[in-house]
Amino acid sequence: MTENTDNLVLDILRAIRQDVGDIKEEVIEIKSRLTSLENRVSIMQKTLDRHDVRFARIETRLNLVEA
């Protein structure tokens, strides 16, 4: 009887180990994708900042705002 219980416990622990391993792989993928998104957002922010500077210069040249 104890041998069956031991085997059952070991089977459950193996299943838990497999599940944890799967979760680790998914977390690694999510982190990678999040890093990629953060980099893209950073690039977009820099592009928008450059556009703001250009628009301000154009507005100034067209006398749409005070210098």
CNS distance restraints for C-alpha pairs under 8 A (distance, minus, plus):
assign (resid   1 and name CA) (resid   5 and name CA) 6.38 0.50 0.50
assign (resid   2 and name CA) (resid   6 and name CA) 5.97 0.50 0.50
assign (resid   3 and name CA) (resid   7 and name CA) 6.12 0.50 0.50
assign (resid   4 and name CA) (resid   8 and name CA) 6.07 0.50 0.50
assign (resid   5 and name CA) (resid   9 and name CA) 6.14 0.50 0.50
assign (resid   6 and name CA) (resid  10 and name CA) 6.09 0.50 0.50
assign (resid   7 and name CA) (resid  11 and name CA) 6.03 0.50 0.50
assign (resid   8 and name CA) (resid  12 and name CA) 6.19 0.50 0.50
assign (resid   9 and name CA) (resid  13 and name CA) 6.12 0.50 0.50
assign (resid  10 and name CA) (resid  14 and name CA) 6.09 0.50 0.50
assign (resid  11 and name CA) (resid  15 and name CA) 6.20 0.50 0.50
assign (resid  12 and name CA) (resid  16 and name CA) 6.19 0.50 0.50
assign (resid  13 and name CA) (resid  17 and name CA) 6.08 0.50 0.50
assign (resid  14 and name CA) (resid  18 and name CA) 6.16 0.50 0.50
assign (resid  15 and name CA) (resid  19 and name CA) 6.18 0.50 0.50
assign (resid  16 and name CA) (resid  20 and name CA) 6.10 0.50 0.50
assign (resid  17 and name CA) (resid  21 and name CA) 6.13 0.50 0.50
assign (resid  18 and name CA) (resid  22 and name CA) 6.19 0.50 0.50
assign (resid  19 and name CA) (resid  23 and name CA) 6.18 0.50 0.50
assign (resid  20 and name CA) (resid  24 and name CA) 6.14 0.50 0.50
assign (resid  21 and name CA) (resid  25 and name CA) 6.36 0.50 0.50
assign (resid  22 and name CA) (resid  26 and name CA) 6.32 0.50 0.50
assign (resid  23 and name CA) (resid  27 and name CA) 6.11 0.50 0.50
assign (resid  24 and name CA) (resid  28 and name CA) 6.19 0.50 0.50
assign (resid  25 and name CA) (resid  29 and name CA) 6.33 0.50 0.50
assign (resid  26 and name CA) (resid  30 and name CA) 6.11 0.50 0.50
assign (resid  27 and name CA) (resid  31 and name CA) 6.05 0.50 0.50
assign (resid  28 and name CA) (resid  32 and name CA) 6.22 0.50 0.50
assign (resid  29 and name CA) (resid  33 and name CA) 6.21 0.50 0.50
assign (resid  30 and name CA) (resid  34 and name CA) 6.02 0.50 0.50
assign (resid  31 and name CA) (resid  35 and name CA) 6.09 0.50 0.50
assign (resid  32 and name CA) (resid  36 and name CA) 6.30 0.50 0.50
assign (resid  33 and name CA) (resid  37 and name CA) 6.24 0.50 0.50
assign (resid  34 and name CA) (resid  38 and name CA) 6.10 0.50 0.50
assign (resid  35 and name CA) (resid  39 and name CA) 6.22 0.50 0.50
assign (resid  36 and name CA) (resid  40 and name CA) 6.30 0.50 0.50
assign (resid  37 and name CA) (resid  41 and name CA) 6.13 0.50 0.50
assign (resid  38 and name CA) (resid  42 and name CA) 6.12 0.50 0.50
assign (resid  39 and name CA) (resid  43 and name CA) 6.28 0.50 0.50
assign (resid  40 and name CA) (resid  44 and name CA) 6.18 0.50 0.50
assign (resid  41 and name CA) (resid  45 and name CA) 6.06 0.50 0.50
assign (resid  42 and name CA) (resid  46 and name CA) 6.31 0.50 0.50
assign (resid  43 and name CA) (resid  47 and name CA) 6.25 0.50 0.50
assign (resid  44 and name CA) (resid  48 and name CA) 6.15 0.50 0.50
assign (resid  45 and name CA) (resid  49 and name CA) 6.11 0.50 0.50
assign (resid  46 and name CA) (resid  50 and name CA) 6.28 0.50 0.50
assign (resid  47 and name CA) (resid  51 and name CA) 6.29 0.50 0.50
assign (resid  48 and name CA) (resid  52 and name CA) 6.20 0.50 0.50
assign (resid  49 and name CA) (resid  53 and name CA) 6.48 0.50 0.50
assign (resid  50 and name CA) (resid  54 and name CA) 6.30 0.50 0.50
assign (resid  51 and name CA) (resid  55 and name CA) 6.01 0.50 0.50
assign (resid  52 and name CA) (resid  56 and name CA) 6.10 0.50 0.50
assign (resid  53 and name CA) (resid  57 and name CA) 6.26 0.50 0.50
assign (resid  54 and name CA) (resid  58 and name CA) 6.22 0.50 0.50
assign (resid  55 and name CA) (resid  59 and name CA) 6.03 0.50 0.50
assign (resid  56 and name CA) (resid  60 and name CA) 6.13 0.50 0.50
assign (resid  57 and name CA) (resid  61 and name CA) 6.25 0.50 0.50
assign (resid  58 and name CA) (resid  62 and name CA) 6.16 0.50 0.50
assign (resid  59 and name CA) (resid  63 and name CA) 6.06 0.50 0.50
assign (resid  59 and name CA) (resid  64 and name CA) 4.99 0.50 0.50
assign (resid  59 and name CA) (resid  65 and name CA) 5.98 0.50 0.50
assign (resid  60 and name CA) (resid  64 and name CA) 6.02 0.50 0.50
assign (resid  60 and name CA) (resid  65 and name CA) 5.59 0.50 0.50
assign (resid  60 and name CA) (resid  66 and name CA) 6.76 0.50 0.50
assign (resid  60 and name CA) (resid  67 and name CA) 5.95 0.50 0.50
assign (resid  63 and name CA) (resid  67 and name CA) 7.83 0.50 0.50
